[in-house]
Amino acid sequence: YRVWFTRGEHLFAVTRRGPETEGVGAEAVRILLDGPTAAEGQAGVSSAIPAGTRFLGLEIIEGTATVDLSSEYESGGGSASMFARLAQVVYTLTEFETVKNVRFKLDGQPVDVFSGEGIVLEDPVGRREYSELMPPILVETPSFGGRISSPFEVSGSANVFEANVTVRLLDENGKELVSRFTTATCGTGCRGRFSIEIPYQSPVDQPGTLVAQDDDADGDGKPGFEVRIP
């Protein structure tokens, strides 16, 4: 299962194992409500969904998923938190080909206006409504905490200056083992796909960190954005 949390100001996807079931959408939401693991939390992964939020039901009809959650889902937080928690559910459910957009219920009642922030949800919402929460570089594989061997594939999407993405692999001491450069299919205002095979040499099994970053567009010697995947 691929579920979406937050890391900093952006959405962040993780991979989970769960039971094989016909109700994969419902299972994905349950996993999402369980929140990040302790290791993910230490790496800055969090969830805008309030603790205690319960899954009450899911119905999918003609591409629209109607998810029913308990009223805790709209408690606390400001507008940024509200948009993030909506986006987490929308992105998690739209991982499945049968779901294009999402409607929300709270305690069985349809939601037209969400929370005290007055977010209008009269119509189904999809990924487009929350695209500004996507990070400039999203690494889809390898996954957080995954195991790799040489060579391995790094893939994802990016919306960065001139579509340039640099991928670096660091060992447990932060020493760079390899660095490779690739370009996404679109950039500088549009999101494109990227994929690159990375060979490397390591004398022993060890923890490592994958770093994906864009160009030094500002000329200050630092990338404009980078994401680190333990």
MDAnalysis code that builds the backbone (N, CA, C; Angstrom):
import MDAnalysis as mda
import numpy as np

u = mda.Universe.empty(690, n_residues=230, atom_resindex=np.repeat(np.arange(230), 3), trajectory=True)
u.add_TopologyAttr("name", ["N", "CA", "C"] * 230)
u.add_TopologyAttr("resid", np.arange(1, 231))
u.add_TopologyAttr("resname", ["TYR", "ARG", "VAL", "TRP", "PHE", "THR", "ARG", "GLY", "GLU", "HIS", "LEU", "PHE", "ALA", "VAL", "THR", "ARG", "ARG", "GLY", "PRO", "GLU", "THR", "GLU", "GLY", "VAL", "GLY", "ALA", "GLU", "ALA", "VAL", "ARG", "ILE", "LEU", "LEU", "ASP", "GLY", "PRO", "THR", "ALA", "ALA", "GLU", "GLY", "GLN", "ALA", "GLY", "VAL", "SER", "SER", "ALA", "ILE", "PRO", "ALA", "GLY", "THR", "ARG", "PHE", "LEU", "GLY", "LEU", "GLU", "ILE", "ILE", "GLU", "GLY", "THR", "ALA", "THR", "VAL", "ASP", "LEU", "SER", "SER", "GLU", "TYR", "GLU", "SER", "GLY", "GLY", "GLY", "SER", "ALA", "SER", "MET", "PHE", "ALA", "ARG", "LEU", "ALA", "GLN", "VAL", "VAL", "TYR", "THR", "LEU", "THR", "GLU", "PHE", "GLU", "THR", "VAL", "LYS", "ASN", "VAL", "ARG", "PHE", "LYS", "LEU", "ASP", "GLY", "GLN", "PRO", "VAL", "ASP", "VAL", "PHE", "SER", "GLY", "GLU", "GLY", "ILE", "VAL", "LEU", "GLU", "ASP", "PRO", "VAL", "GLY", "ARG", "ARG", "GLU", "TYR", "SER", "GLU", "LEU", "MET", "PRO", "PRO", "ILE", "LEU", "VAL", "GLU", "THR", "PRO", "SER", "PHE", "GLY", "GLY", "ARG", "ILE", "SER", "SER", "PRO", "PHE", "GLU", "VAL", "SER", "GLY", "SER", "ALA", "ASN", "VAL", "PHE", "GLU", "ALA", "ASN", "VAL", "THR", "VAL", "ARG", "LEU", "LEU", "ASP", "GLU", "ASN", "GLY", "LYS", "GLU", "LEU", "VAL", "SER", "ARG", "PHE", "THR", "THR", "ALA", "THR", "CYS", "GLY", "THR", "GLY", "CYS", "ARG", "GLY", "ARG", "PHE", "SER", "ILE", "GLU", "ILE", "PRO", "TYR", "GLN", "SER", "PRO", "VAL", "ASP", "GLN", "PRO", "GLY", "THR", "LEU", "VAL", "ALA", "GLN", "ASP", "ASP", "ASP", "ALA", "ASP", "GLY", "ASP", "GLY", "LYS", "PRO", "GLY", "PHE", "GLU", "VAL", "ARG", "ILE", "PRO"])
u.atoms.positions = np.array([
    [0.835, -1.186, 0.000],
    [0.000, 0.000, 0.000],
    [0.876, 1.244, 0.000],
    [0.437, 2.227, -0.760],
    [1.153, 3.499, -0.813],
    [0.256, 4.551, -0.164],
    [0.708, 5.090, 0.956],
    [-0.086, 6.074, 1.692],
    [0.722, 7.355, 1.844],
    [0.000, 8.449, 2.061],
    [0.615, 9.769, 2.006],
    [0.546, 10.464, 3.356],
    [1.718, 10.884, 3.831],
    [1.828, 11.683, 5.037],
    [2.367, 13.063, 4.654],
    [2.960, 13.756, 5.587],
    [3.585, 15.053, 5.303],
    [5.012, 15.034, 5.829],
    [5.840, 15.855, 5.215],
    [7.223, 16.051, 5.680],
    [7.534, 17.511, 5.436],
    [7.640, 18.262, 6.513],
    [7.755, 19.707, 6.352],
    [6.452, 20.273, 5.817],
    [6.535, 21.072, 4.778],
    [5.347, 21.703, 4.211],
    [4.758, 20.897, 3.056],
    [5.330, 19.728, 2.775],
    [4.927, 18.990, 1.581],
    [4.365, 17.615, 1.918],
    [3.680, 17.041, 0.945],
    [3.232, 15.666, 1.052],
    [4.416, 14.716, 0.917],
    [4.287, 13.530, 1.513],
    [5.368, 12.551, 1.482],
    [4.748, 11.154, 1.460],
    [5.132, 10.355, 0.480],
    [4.541, 9.029, 0.311],
    [5.429, 7.954, 0.913],
    [4.803, 6.959, 1.548],
    [5.525, 5.806, 2.079],
    [4.822, 4.532, 1.614],
    [5.552, 3.432, 1.670],
    [5.006, 2.135, 1.289],
    [4.766, 1.306, 2.543],
    [3.624, 0.655, 2.587],
    [3.253, -0.183, 3.721],
    [2.848, -1.581, 3.229],
    [3.115, -2.577, 4.054],
    [2.570, -3.907, 3.808],
    [1.290, -4.062, 4.619],
    [0.308, -4.737, 4.026],
    [-0.961, -4.965, 4.706],
    [-1.626, -6.199, 4.150],
    [-2.782, -6.549, 4.681],
    [-3.466, -7.760, 4.231],
    [-3.930, -7.660, 2.784],
    [-3.929, -8.797, 2.103],
    [-4.482, -8.875, 0.758],
    [-5.999, -8.982, 0.887],
    [-6.711, -8.023, 0.323],
    [-8.151, -7.951, 0.501],
    [-8.787, -7.281, -0.699],
    [-10.059, -7.552, -0.923],
    [-10.780, -6.854, -1.995],
    [-10.979, -5.387, -1.646],
    [-11.059, -5.076, -0.363],
    [-11.275, -3.690, 0.060],
    [-9.970, -2.946, 0.255],
    [-9.177, -2.824, -0.828],
    [-7.850, -2.212, -0.696],
    [-7.946, -0.731, -0.332],
    [-8.952, -0.036, -0.828],
    [-9.089, 1.381, -0.504],
    [-9.338, 1.589, 0.979],
    [-10.234, 0.791, 1.535],
    [-10.522, 0.885, 2.966],
    [-9.282, 0.552, 3.788],
    [-8.544, -0.479, 3.370],
    [-7.339, -0.860, 4.101],
    [-6.301, 0.246, 4.042],
    [-6.172, 0.901, 2.882],
    [-5.215, 1.996, 2.754],
    [-5.559, 3.142, 3.707],
    [-6.833, 3.461, 3.843],
    [-7.226, 4.538, 4.758],
    [-6.942, 4.138, 6.200],
    [-7.209, 2.894, 6.549],
    [-6.902, 2.434, 7.911],
    [-5.413, 2.562, 8.209],
    [-4.585, 2.161, 7.241],
    [-3.137, 2.272, 7.417],
    [-2.738, 3.741, 7.562],
    [-3.336, 4.605, 6.752],
    [-3.048, 6.037, 6.833],
    [-3.364, 6.573, 8.221],
    [-4.493, 6.173, 8.781],
    [-4.898, 6.678, 10.093],
    [-3.990, 6.179, 11.215],
    [-3.260, 5.094, 10.970],
    [-2.303, 4.604, 11.972],
    [-1.119, 5.550, 12.134],
    [-0.868, 6.381, 11.116],
    [0.185, 7.386, 11.201],
    [1.561, 6.849, 10.885],
    [2.567, 7.712, 10.907],
    [3.942, 7.312, 10.608],
    [4.514, 6.379, 11.667],
    [5.517, 5.597, 11.277],
    [6.247, 4.779, 12.232],
    [7.186, 5.661, 13.054],
    [7.755, 5.084, 14.107],
    [8.687, 5.842, 14.945],
    [9.906, 6.283, 14.136],
    [10.409, 5.381, 13.267],
    [11.579, 5.731, 12.452],
    [11.251, 6.859, 11.483],
    [10.069, 6.829, 10.896],
    [9.658, 7.905, 9.990],
    [9.513, 9.211, 10.745],
    [8.964, 9.139, 11.949],
    [8.817, 10.343, 12.758],
    [10.153, 10.988, 13.068],
    [11.154, 10.154, 13.346],
    [12.492, 10.680, 13.613],
    [13.086, 11.364, 12.395],
    [12.637, 10.964, 11.198],
    [13.130, 11.564, 9.959],
    [12.248, 12.720, 9.488],
    [11.319, 13.153, 10.328],
    [10.523, 14.329, 10.002],
    [9.200, 14.062, 9.324],
    [8.804, 12.798, 9.219],
    [7.514, 12.467, 8.610],
    [6.430, 12.602, 9.676],
    [5.321, 13.223, 9.325],
    [4.226, 13.412, 10.272],
    [2.904, 13.277, 9.544],
    [1.819, 13.444, 10.276],
    [0.486, 13.402, 9.687],
    [-0.323, 14.567, 10.226],
    [-1.047, 15.226, 9.337],
    [-1.927, 16.316, 9.760],
    [-3.273, 15.797, 10.260],
    [-3.511, 14.495, 10.110],
    [-4.775, 13.905, 10.549],
    [-4.742, 13.727, 12.064],
    [-5.723, 14.260, 12.783],
    [-5.704, 14.181, 14.244],
    [-5.756, 12.740, 14.747],
    [-5.004, 12.481, 15.809],
    [-5.078, 11.176, 16.468],
    [-6.508, 10.942, 16.958],
    [-6.960, 9.721, 16.873],
    [-8.320, 9.390, 17.290],
    [-9.331, 9.397, 16.159],
    [-8.917, 9.870, 14.978],
    [-9.811, 9.820, 13.820],
    [-10.066, 8.368, 13.440],
    [-11.340, 8.003, 13.292],
    [-11.708, 6.618, 12.993],
    [-12.270, 6.498, 11.579],
    [-11.977, 5.379, 10.940],
    [-12.523, 5.063, 9.627],
    [-13.900, 4.432, 9.808],
    [-14.917, 4.991, 9.134],
    [-16.283, 4.514, 9.290],
    [-16.850, 3.859, 8.035],
    [-16.258, 4.110, 6.870],
    [-16.779, 3.461, 5.668],
    [-16.234, 4.076, 4.397],
    [-16.363, 3.307, 3.308],
    [-15.899, 3.768, 1.999],
    [-16.780, 3.163, 0.920],
    [-17.193, 4.016, -0.008],
    [-17.989, 3.575, -1.159],
    [-17.387, 4.191, -2.416],
    [-17.211, 3.382, -3.460],
    [-16.652, 3.866, -4.718],
    [-17.661, 3.631, -5.832],
    [-18.079, 4.710, -6.466],
    [-19.053, 4.632, -7.558],
    [-18.569, 5.502, -8.708],
    [-18.371, 4.884, -9.858],
    [-18.000, 5.589, -11.087],
    [-16.832, 6.557, -10.861],
    [-15.799, 6.078, -10.210],
    [-14.585, 6.863, -10.054],
    [-14.554, 7.807, -8.876],
    [-15.658, 7.923, -8.155],
    [-15.696, 8.797, -6.984],
    [-15.764, 7.960, -5.715],
    [-14.787, 8.155, -4.839],
    [-14.774, 7.472, -3.549],
    [-15.390, 8.389, -2.508],
    [-16.371, 7.876, -1.773],
    [-16.946, 8.611, -0.649],
    [-16.453, 7.967, 0.629],
    [-15.625, 8.702, 1.358],
    [-15.015, 8.169, 2.572],
    [-15.684, 8.794, 3.785],
    [-16.013, 7.954, 4.750],
    [-16.683, 8.401, 5.973],
    [-15.706, 8.265, 7.137],
    [-15.427, 9.399, 7.780],
    [-14.515, 9.434, 8.919],
    [-15.232, 10.023, 10.127],
    [-14.688, 9.769, 11.303],
    [-15.295, 10.336, 12.505],
    [-14.989, 11.829, 12.597],
    [-15.760, 12.523, 13.419],
    [-15.696, 13.985, 13.470],
    [-14.354, 14.507, 13.969],
    [-13.539, 13.655, 14.602],
    [-12.208, 14.091, 15.028],
    [-11.362, 14.579, 13.854],
    [-11.708, 14.120, 12.663],
    [-10.941, 14.452, 11.462],
    [-10.863, 15.956, 11.212],
    [-11.875, 16.717, 11.624],
    [-11.855, 18.167, 11.375],
    [-11.529, 18.971, 12.631],
    [-11.003, 18.325, 13.651],
    [-10.713, 19.033, 14.896],
    [-9.313, 19.648, 14.878],
    [-9.193, 20.810, 15.516],
    [-7.895, 21.453, 15.711],
    [-7.244, 21.905, 14.423],
    [-6.147, 22.660, 14.561],
    [-5.358, 23.059, 13.399],
    [-5.932, 24.242, 12.646],
    [-5.062, 24.867, 11.832],
    [-5.474, 25.977, 10.989],
    [-5.700, 25.530, 9.565],
    [-5.747, 26.478, 8.643],
    [-6.069, 26.158, 7.253],
    [-5.023, 25.252, 6.617],
    [-3.725, 25.464, 6.926],
    [-2.682, 24.629, 6.335],
    [-2.861, 23.175, 6.750],
    [-3.151, 22.953, 8.034],
    [-3.368, 21.600, 8.531],
    [-4.598, 20.969, 7.883],
    [-5.657, 21.748, 7.687],
    [-6.884, 21.222, 7.087],
    [-6.652, 20.794, 5.641],
    [-5.963, 21.628, 4.869],
    [-5.680, 21.264, 3.481],
    [-4.776, 20.038, 3.417],
    [-3.807, 19.953, 4.333],
    [-2.886, 18.825, 4.321],
    [-3.605, 17.524, 4.634],
    [-4.495, 17.536, 5.625],
    [-5.176, 16.287, 5.978],
    [-6.156, 15.853, 4.889],
    [-6.777, 16.803, 4.222],
    [-7.620, 16.451, 3.077],
    [-6.767, 15.847, 1.960],
    [-5.634, 16.472, 1.693],
    [-4.750, 15.993, 0.629],
    [-4.240, 14.588, 0.927],
    [-3.930, 14.298, 2.190],
    [-3.435, 12.972, 2.544],
    [-4.436, 11.884, 2.155],
    [-5.691, 12.112, 2.458],
    [-6.729, 11.128, 2.131],
    [-6.947, 11.052, 0.625],
    [-6.998, 12.207, -0.039],
    [-7.233, 12.227, -1.484],
    [-6.107, 11.516, -2.228],
    [-4.869, 11.821, -1.895],
    [-3.746, 11.198, -2.593],
    [-3.664, 9.700, -2.291],
    [-3.984, 9.302, -1.069],
    [-3.953, 7.879, -0.723],
    [-5.003, 7.105, -1.504],
    [-6.218, 7.629, -1.593],
    [-7.282, 6.909, -2.293],
    [-7.105, 6.934, -3.810],
    [-6.557, 8.020, -4.338],
    [-6.390, 8.092, -5.794],
    [-5.152, 7.332, -6.273],
    [-4.465, 6.627, -5.385],
    [-3.439, 5.681, -5.811],
    [-4.058, 4.539, -6.615],
    [-5.351, 4.301, -6.420],
    [-6.031, 3.190, -7.080],
    [-6.703, 3.668, -8.366],
    [-6.601, 2.867, -9.416],
    [-7.114, 3.254, -10.734],
    [-8.622, 3.488, -10.715],
    [-9.321, 2.860, -9.790],
    [-10.782, 3.001, -9.742],
    [-11.225, 4.312, -9.115],
    [-10.286, 5.093, -8.568],
    [-10.647, 6.333, -7.872],
    [-10.015, 7.530, -8.580],
    [-10.840, 8.459, -8.997],
    [-10.367, 9.692, -9.632],
    [-10.509, 10.899, -8.711],
    [-11.545, 10.880, -7.862],
    [-11.745, 11.981, -6.931],
    [-12.457, 11.464, -5.687],
    [-12.615, 12.348, -4.696],
    [-13.075, 11.916, -3.375],
    [-14.125, 12.872, -2.831],
    [-15.141, 12.300, -2.213],
    [-16.096, 13.045, -1.395],
    [-15.898, 12.641, 0.063],
    [-16.266, 13.546, 0.969],
    [-16.060, 13.286, 2.393],
    [-17.397, 13.267, 3.147],
    [-17.475, 12.352, 4.123],
    [-18.525, 12.342, 5.125],
    [-17.873, 12.365, 6.505],
    [-18.563, 12.958, 7.457],
    [-18.144, 12.925, 8.848],
    [-19.288, 12.359, 9.680],
    [-19.021, 11.270, 10.373],
    [-20.049, 10.588, 11.166],
    [-21.297, 10.312, 10.339],
    [-21.089, 9.938, 9.081],
    [-22.189, 9.553, 8.208],
    [-22.873, 10.685, 7.480],
    [-22.491, 11.934, 7.763],
    [-23.144, 13.087, 7.154],
    [-22.250, 13.689, 6.069],
    [-22.804, 13.955, 4.863],
    [-22.006, 14.566, 3.794],
    [-21.435, 15.910, 4.227],
    [-20.207, 16.179, 3.787],
    [-19.523, 17.430, 4.139],
    [-19.585, 18.389, 2.957],
    [-20.211, 19.532, 3.157],
    [-20.217, 20.599, 2.149],
    [-19.200, 21.683, 2.493],
    [-19.065, 21.958, 3.786],
    [-18.084, 22.929, 4.268],
    [-17.285, 22.251, 5.376],
    [-15.966, 22.212, 5.197],
    [-15.116, 21.458, 6.108],
    [-14.475, 22.353, 7.144],
    [-14.702, 22.046, 8.404],
    [-14.072, 22.674, 9.558],
    [-14.448, 24.147, 9.699],
    [-13.952, 24.742, 10.777],
    [-14.187, 26.163, 11.013],
    [-13.446, 27.049, 10.041],
    [-12.523, 26.461, 9.238],
    [-11.815, 27.241, 8.226],
    [-12.687, 27.505, 7.005],
    [-13.842, 26.851, 6.946],
    [-14.797, 27.114, 5.866],
    [-14.357, 26.616, 4.503],
    [-13.675, 25.491, 4.446],
    [-13.221, 24.927, 3.174],
    [-14.405, 24.262, 2.467],
    [-14.736, 24.750, 1.296],
    [-15.914, 24.275, 0.565],
    [-15.598, 22.945, -0.116],
    [-16.431, 21.944, 0.159],
    [-16.263, 20.609, -0.426],
    [-17.565, 20.123, -1.045],
    [-18.307, 21.030, -1.671],
    [-19.583, 20.647, -2.277],
    [-19.388, 19.648, -3.411],
    [-18.284, 19.779, -4.159],
    [-17.989, 18.884, -5.276],
    [-16.854, 17.942, -4.890],
    [-16.769, 16.792, -5.566],
    [-15.645, 15.887, -5.312],
    [-14.325, 16.594, -5.594],
    [-13.283, 16.219, -4.856],
    [-11.967, 16.821, -5.032],
    [-10.955, 15.746, -5.432],
    [-9.967, 16.180, -6.230],
    [-8.926, 15.267, -6.685],
    [-7.552, 15.827, -6.388],
    [-6.552, 15.226, -6.989],
    [-5.175, 15.634, -6.718],
    [-4.899, 17.069, -7.159],
    [-5.573, 17.519, -8.208],
    [-5.303, 18.853, -8.725],
    [-5.533, 19.926, -7.669],
    [-6.535, 19.730, -6.832],
    [-6.858, 20.748, -5.828],
    [-5.748, 20.909, -4.783],
    [-4.867, 19.925, -4.667],
    [-3.838, 19.972, -3.634],
    [-2.431, 19.847, -4.225],
    [-2.309, 20.128, -5.501],
    [-1.018, 19.952, -6.175],
    [0.065, 20.867, -5.607],
    [-0.326, 22.002, -4.988],
    [0.684, 22.914, -4.436],
    [1.385, 22.302, -3.213],
    [0.849, 21.224, -2.669],
    [1.468, 20.560, -1.528],
    [2.490, 19.515, -1.951],
    [2.601, 19.259, -3.240],
    [3.589, 18.302, -3.718],
    [4.990, 18.904, -3.603],
    [5.978, 18.121, -3.197],
    [7.345, 18.640, -3.114],
    [7.926, 18.864, -4.505],
    [8.908, 19.757, -4.655],
    [9.542, 19.945, -5.954],
    [10.105, 18.651, -6.537],
    [10.614, 17.779, -5.668],
    [11.098, 16.465, -6.099],
    [10.431, 15.406, -5.239],
    [9.769, 14.469, -5.871],
    [9.132, 13.351, -5.180],
    [9.838, 12.065, -5.597],
    [10.482, 11.390, -4.644],
    [11.110, 10.095, -4.904],
    [10.103, 9.001, -4.585],
    [9.761, 8.198, -5.594],
    [8.791, 7.125, -5.405],
    [9.478, 5.791, -5.117],
    [10.599, 5.553, -5.782],
    [11.423, 4.374, -5.491],
    [12.883, 4.813, -5.476],
    [13.687, 4.280, -4.548],
    [13.319, 3.312, -3.513],
    [12.476, 3.952, -2.417],
    [11.795, 3.119, -1.652],
    [10.917, 3.621, -0.611],
    [11.692, 3.878, 0.681],
    [11.101, 4.633, 1.554],
    [11.663, 4.946, 2.865],
    [11.954, 3.637, 3.602],
    [13.195, 3.459, 4.049],
    [13.551, 2.264, 4.796],
    [13.727, 1.025, 3.947],
    [13.719, 1.187, 2.615],
    [13.854, 0.038, 1.730],
    [15.275, -0.507, 1.702],
    [15.417, -1.676, 1.098],
    [16.734, -2.303, 0.954],
    [17.114, -2.260, -0.520],
    [18.341, -1.849, -0.820],
    [18.790, -1.736, -2.201],
    [20.064, -2.537, -2.409],
    [20.325, -2.865, -3.659],
    [21.601, -3.457, -4.060],
    [21.949, -2.894, -5.425],
    [23.213, -2.945, -5.767],
    [23.693, -2.316, -7.000],
    [23.485, -3.222, -8.213],
    [22.964, -2.626, -9.316],
    [22.444, -1.257, -9.452],
    [20.994, -1.200, -8.990],
    [20.524, -0.007, -8.652],
    [19.125, 0.153, -8.270],
    [18.531, 1.338, -9.021],
    [17.215, 1.339, -9.141],
    [16.532, 2.394, -9.889],
    [15.991, 3.453, -8.939],
    [16.188, 4.697, -9.309],
    [15.563, 5.820, -8.620],
    [14.554, 6.436, -9.580],
    [13.306, 6.545, -9.136],
    [12.270, 7.102, -10.007],
    [11.337, 7.975, -9.193],
    [10.676, 8.871, -9.892],
    [9.734, 9.759, -9.239],
    [9.294, 10.859, -10.183],
    [8.936, 11.995, -9.613],
    [8.507, 13.137, -10.418],
    [9.117, 14.409, -9.845],
    [9.215, 15.435, -10.685],
    [9.846, 16.684, -10.252],
    [9.287, 17.869, -11.024],
    [9.265, 18.996, -10.347],
    [8.962, 20.282, -10.967],
    [10.049, 21.243, -10.493],
    [11.177, 21.224, -11.203],
    [12.354, 21.988, -10.787],
    [12.946, 22.729, -11.986],
    [13.886, 23.622, -11.700],
    [14.495, 24.468, -12.721],
    [15.132, 23.628, -13.818],
    [14.685, 23.850, -15.035],
    [15.186, 23.161, -16.221],
    [15.114, 21.643, -16.111],
    [14.259, 21.148, -15.202],
    [13.993, 19.712, -15.037],
    [15.206, 18.912, -14.573],
    [16.234, 19.584, -14.039],
    [17.478, 18.907, -13.668],
    [17.391, 18.303, -12.259],
    [17.706, 17.022, -12.163],
    [17.687, 16.311, -10.887],
    [19.021, 15.583, -10.712],
    [19.678, 15.796, -9.574],
    [20.895, 15.077, -9.225],
    [20.575, 14.093, -8.109],
    [21.038, 12.855, -8.280],
    [20.802, 11.804, -7.290],
    [22.140, 11.385, -6.698],
    [22.234, 11.386, -5.375],
    [23.456, 11.006, -4.666],
    [23.144, 9.908, -3.663],
    [24.080, 8.984, -3.496],
    [23.949, 7.941, -2.488],
    [25.056, 8.114, -1.454],
    [24.677, 8.215, -0.176],
    [25.626, 8.416, 0.912],
    [25.688, 7.161, 1.778],
    [26.877, 6.870, 2.313],
    [26.990, 5.733, 3.221],
    [26.591, 6.160, 4.629],
    [26.750, 5.252, 5.608],
    [26.269, 5.541, 6.952],
    [27.019, 6.693, 7.617],
    [28.202, 7.047, 7.097],
    [28.972, 8.165, 7.637],
    [28.777, 9.458, 6.853],
    [27.861, 9.419, 5.873],
    [27.609, 10.599, 5.067],
    [28.556, 10.776, 3.904],
    [29.440, 9.792, 3.669],
    [30.366, 9.874, 2.546],
    [29.634, 9.516, 1.256],
    [29.885, 10.294, 0.210],
    [29.218, 10.065, -1.067],
    [29.806, 8.841, -1.775],
    [28.945, 7.870, -2.082],
    [29.360, 6.686, -2.816],
    [29.241, 6.885, -4.317],
    [28.231, 7.636, -4.752],
    [28.017, 7.850, -6.175],
    [27.096, 9.049, -6.360],
    [27.258, 9.726, -7.488],
    [26.379, 10.839, -7.847],
    [26.058, 10.725, -9.331],
    [24.781, 10.863, -9.672],
    [24.346, 10.787, -11.064],
    [23.358, 11.909, -11.349],
    [23.302, 12.303, -12.599],
    [22.454, 13.411, -13.032],
    [21.428, 12.910, -14.044],
    [20.202, 13.419, -13.944],
    [19.174, 13.079, -14.919],
    [18.250, 14.277, -15.099],
    [17.342, 14.182, -16.046],
    [16.348, 15.236, -16.258],
    [14.957, 14.622, -16.269],
    [14.017, 15.356, -15.713],
    [12.620, 14.950, -15.773],
    [12.046, 15.295, -17.138],
    [10.898, 14.725, -17.446],
    [10.264, 14.955, -18.745],
    [9.685, 16.354, -18.864],
    [9.606, 17.080, -17.744],
    [9.108, 18.456, -17.769],
    [9.643, 19.162, -16.530],
    [9.771, 20.475, -16.595],
    [10.282, 21.223, -15.454],
    [10.058, 22.705, -15.612],
    [10.484, 23.483, -14.611],
    [10.311, 24.934, -14.582],
    [8.846, 25.305, -14.801],
    [7.995, 24.853, -13.862],
    [6.583, 25.200, -13.932],
    [5.672, 24.043, -14.261],
    [6.215, 22.888, -14.580],
    [5.385, 21.713, -14.827],
    [6.078, 20.492, -14.234],
    [5.290, 19.499, -13.891],
    [5.831, 18.298, -13.239],
    [6.050, 17.206, -14.271],
    [7.254, 16.642, -14.261],
    [7.593, 15.573, -15.180],
    [8.143, 14.364, -14.450],
    [8.234, 13.249, -15.153],
    [8.747, 12.010, -14.588],
    [10.263, 11.906, -14.786],
    [10.929, 11.226, -13.856],
    [12.338, 10.917, -14.052],
    [12.612, 9.497, -13.567],
    [13.634, 8.878, -14.144],
    [14.056, 7.541, -13.750],
    [15.512, 7.366, -14.145],
    [16.310, 6.803, -13.246],
    [17.724, 6.620, -13.524],
    [18.230, 5.401, -12.762],
    [19.116, 4.633, -13.386],
    [19.728, 3.483, -12.731],
    [21.048, 3.911, -12.094],
    [21.231, 3.527, -10.845],
    [22.395, 3.953, -10.071],
    [23.233, 2.733, -9.684],
    [24.455, 2.606, -10.233],
    [25.382, 1.575, -9.747],
    [26.244, 2.146, -8.632],
    [26.678, 1.295, -7.717],
    [27.555, 1.777, -6.654],
    [28.348, 0.600, -6.089],
    [29.333, 0.909, -5.279],
    [30.127, -0.107, -4.606],
    [30.129, 0.156, -3.109],
    [29.857, -0.890, -2.336],
    [29.896, -0.800, -0.884],
    [30.482, -2.096, -0.351],
    [31.507, -2.032, 0.480],
    [32.168, -3.253, 0.952],
    [31.321, -4.066, 1.928],
    [30.359, -3.426, 2.590],
    [29.537, -4.116, 3.594],
    [28.097, -3.626, 3.493],
    [27.171, -4.445, 4.031],
    [25.802, -3.970, 4.204],
    [25.805, -2.870, 5.261],
    [25.115, -1.784, 4.977],
    [25.113, -0.673, 5.924],
    [23.933, 0.245, 5.658],
    [23.537, 1.037, 6.649],
    [22.517, 2.056, 6.410],
    [23.045, 3.099, 5.435],
    [22.185, 3.654, 4.656],
    [22.587, 4.701, 3.718],
    [21.485, 5.731, 3.562],
    [21.765, 6.748, 2.787],
    [20.797, 7.806, 2.530],
    [20.823, 8.171, 1.054],
    [19.646, 8.180, 0.449],
    [19.511, 8.649, -0.925],
    [19.156, 10.130, -0.887],
    [19.882, 10.938, -1.637],
    [19.625, 12.376, -1.707],
    [19.282, 12.733, -3.146],
    [18.126, 13.357, -3.355],
    [17.738, 13.863, -4.673],
    [17.601, 15.375, -4.568],
    [18.249, 16.101, -5.474],
    [18.259, 17.560, -5.367],
    [18.217, 18.202, -6.741],
    [17.833, 19.482, -6.760],
    [17.807, 20.216, -8.019],
    [19.075, 21.045, -8.162],
    [19.124, 21.876, -9.198],
    [20.300, 22.691, -9.477],
    [20.441, 23.843, -8.488],
    [21.623, 24.391, -8.456],
    [21.899, 25.612, -7.703],
    [21.463, 26.803, -8.561],
    [20.144, 26.976, -8.689],
    [19.614, 28.004, -9.584],
    [19.928, 29.417, -9.094],
    [20.090, 29.594, -7.772],
    [20.349, 30.923, -7.214],
    [21.834, 31.276, -7.198],
    [22.686, 30.307, -7.493],
    [24.112, 30.568, -7.525],
    [24.758, 30.762, -6.173],
    [24.139, 30.238, -5.110],
    [24.697, 30.404, -3.768],
    [25.443, 29.163, -3.282],
    [25.634, 28.204, -4.189],
    [26.358, 27.000, -3.830],
    [25.518, 25.929, -3.176],
    [24.202, 26.146, -3.064],
    [23.309, 25.185, -2.442],
    [22.152, 24.865, -3.392],
    [21.702, 23.618, -3.395],
    [20.534, 23.287, -4.224],
    [19.292, 23.997, -3.691],
    [18.378, 24.297, -4.574],
    [17.151, 24.954, -4.144],
    [16.281, 24.045, -3.292],
    [16.339, 22.745, -3.559],
    [15.542, 21.774, -2.816],
    [16.241, 20.444, -2.818],
    [16.161, 19.731, -1.730],
    [16.649, 18.355, -1.687],
    [15.766, 17.514, -0.799],
    [15.673, 16.245, -1.121],
    [14.922, 15.296, -0.301],
    [15.853, 14.167, 0.062],
    [15.788, 13.733, 1.319],
    [16.630, 12.648, 1.815],
    [15.761, 11.459, 2.193],
    [16.114, 10.298, 1.656],
    [15.373, 9.062, 1.913],
    [16.310, 8.085, 2.635],
    [16.104, 7.831, 3.920],
    [16.929, 6.842, 4.608],
    [16.675, 5.433, 4.065],
])
